[in-house]
């Protein structure tokens, strides 16, 4: 977890992120599964920083997106810049139009 979550710059935004977190994570999970052909998802991604930082060392906020991109795919960075760092809402209808559920275990 970020060490800055309760500082003024982040504290007021925490509720917004918390409320939208499930949808953002779902979209990220689907995109990761598409790009990795089912080998990577959000749970896999969440384990990676904890392996690097452990339970007692917070990650650097400014480096998080670059670390996620280094672990995954360059295409992920555009979504973070546009929808998470930026303020452009995710248009879920457009997002779902191109998605078909696949069985990646085959």
Helices and strands as residue ranges (DSSP letters): H 8-36, H 42-53, G 61-63, H 64-71, H 74-79, I 80-85, H 92-97
